[in-house]
Amino acid sequence: MIKAFALFFVVCNLAFINSYGQNNKLKKDTAYVSRLTPNESRIIRNLVNRDTSFVHPQVNLNALLFNFDANLLYKYRLDSLNSRISLDYNPYVQSYIDVFVSERTKQIGKMVSLGNYYFPIFEKALKENDIPQEFKYLPIVESSLNPHAISRSGAMGLWQFMYATAKGYGLTIDSYVDERKDPINSSYAACRYLKDAYAEFNDWLLALASYNCGMGAIRRALDKIPGTNKTFWDIRNLLPQETRDYVPKFIAVTYMMNYIDKHINIENIPEIAFKIDIDSIYVNRNVSFSSLADALRMEEKELQILNPSYKKNVVNGSSQEPKRLIIPKVDFYTYAHLFDVLNPDAETKIVYTSSKSPVAETNAKKEIYHIVKKGQSLGSIANSYKIEVQDIKVWNKLKTNTIVPGQKLRIVKESPVQSANVSYQTYVVKAGDTLSSIANNFKGVTVSALKEWNNLFDYKVAVGRILKIKIDM
């Protein structure tokens, strides 16, 4: 069997080699074979040379390998990925590999570059949902990793969600945001769909196909043929043309993204034009991209790239529903500026001296306004600010202790002048944090001090909020 197999490919390749000029051909073949791994080269050479009586003495083995790969090497490489998805090799898959190798290596190189930013986001969502990691390449097929991509049918975003499907899988679409463009939220929505499809068909390729044409189309195709354990290839000709091509294209893209270095010089792949070392914070008020960009000392356009779901360049957060904002990792001084933008009513702001050391403002008096909440009295308000009831009455010209919800009270806090040897650092609240656990992370810091420094009226603190921590130098 091995002899016949080897002989067949030797004869085919002899005919191919003899039809081309040897000098140019050998240069191309040698360049290709040089990109084979030692193990790949060994396997193919052993197979071809199993019986030397079948090898013509004048056949150039490098040239033979160059054409032999289309029949064996691609399958070998796909099988080597050991994926939970059936990455089958066949002429349909090979046709797309040929297109990518001959015409679209530049495009694939761009996907590799963009993947440095997007793939970790996809991988996290896929891992948490126990979905094969190869699905991180699906947005390449869907949108070429463009969060603003819109199809002719109205599908949108990296994962190309239709409006109804997006809403059904929990994505928010309103006048301010379209979470189909949000890399994080849309990835989790896509995972929920893929899990549902796999639960329906118990086959990842069928789940993949349904992502293109819908679960109903897959069910109808499966019902048309007898038997059990039917695969995508069994029903391929019963599906829409786009879906017939969709799965082979995905497999070819998976091949290219894993073996791109075999086809192009990856050192020539350009880097993406925006920062990929990022932080995620939550904003609990309306704030414009322009003010955020100024505070972060970056271009507004880059902030838009990192946060493509916001339609009006405004983060419309609230205390009831904080909104996520993706920002580049920045130094402490920039965080201090950002703190001021996100907390404009904070009692104390971080300012800068000529030496770039952040210090507390030296104003001895701070004026703020307190909105009376239901159930509050002058006594409880005075206690929260560590002031006297009589002071509140004087500042607001009150003749009695009667106040009503919604009433605006002027509060003047007397503060000792801070010296320049007092500095602050910031802390971004993470999931699971409490004021007590945060205080324990910093020597000498108490919960009451955290509340005072950050103008907190209770013990609740939102994930993503930037807290100011005073440090005595």
Secondary structure as GFF3:
##gff-version 3
##sequence-region A 1 473
A	DSSP	alpha_helix	2	18	.	.	.	ID=ss1
A	DSSP	alpha_helix	22	33	.	.	.	ID=ss2
A	DSSP	alpha_helix	38	48	.	.	.	ID=ss3
A	DSSP	three_ten_helix	52	54	.	.	.	ID=ss4
A	DSSP	alpha_helix	61	68	.	.	.	ID=ss5
A	DSSP	alpha_helix	73	80	.	.	.	ID=ss6
A	DSSP	alpha_helix	91	103	.	.	.	ID=ss7
A	DSSP	alpha_helix	105	128	.	.	.	ID=ss8
A	DSSP	three_ten_helix	133	137	.	.	.	ID=ss9
A	DSSP	alpha_helix	138	143	.	.	.	ID=ss10
A	DSSP	alpha_helix	163	168	.	.	.	ID=ss11
A	DSSP	three_ten_helix	179	181	.	.	.	ID=ss12
A	DSSP	alpha_helix	183	201	.	.	.	ID=ss13
A	DSSP	alpha_helix	204	213	.	.	.	ID=ss14
A	DSSP	alpha_helix	215	223	.	.	.	ID=ss15
A	DSSP	alpha_helix	232	235	.	.	.	ID=ss16
A	DSSP	three_ten_helix	236	238	.	.	.	ID=ss17
A	DSSP	alpha_helix	241	259	.	.	.	ID=ss18
A	DSSP	three_ten_helix	260	262	.	.	.	ID=ss19
A	DSSP	three_ten_helix	266	268	.	.	.	ID=ss20
A	DSSP	beta_strand	278	283	.	.	.	ID=ss21
A	DSSP	beta_strand	286	288	.	.	.	ID=ss22
A	DSSP	alpha_helix	289	296	.	.	.	ID=ss23
A	DSSP	alpha_helix	300	306	.	.	.	ID=ss24
A	DSSP	beta_strand	314	316	.	.	.	ID=ss25
A	DSSP	beta_strand	323	328	.	.	.	ID=ss26
A	DSSP	alpha_helix	332	342	.	.	.	ID=ss27
A	DSSP	beta_strand	350	352	.	.	.	ID=ss28
A	DSSP	beta_strand	358	360	.	.	.	ID=ss29
A	DSSP	beta_strand	365	371	.	.	.	ID=ss30
A	DSSP	alpha_helix	378	385	.	.	.	ID=ss31
A	DSSP	alpha_helix	389	395	.	.	.	ID=ss32
A	DSSP	beta_strand	408	414	.	.	.	ID=ss33
A	DSSP	beta_strand	422	428	.	.	.	ID=ss34
A	DSSP	alpha_helix	435	440	.	.	.	ID=ss35
A	DSSP	alpha_helix	447	453	.	.	.	ID=ss36
A	DSSP	beta_strand	466	472	.	.	.	ID=ss37
###
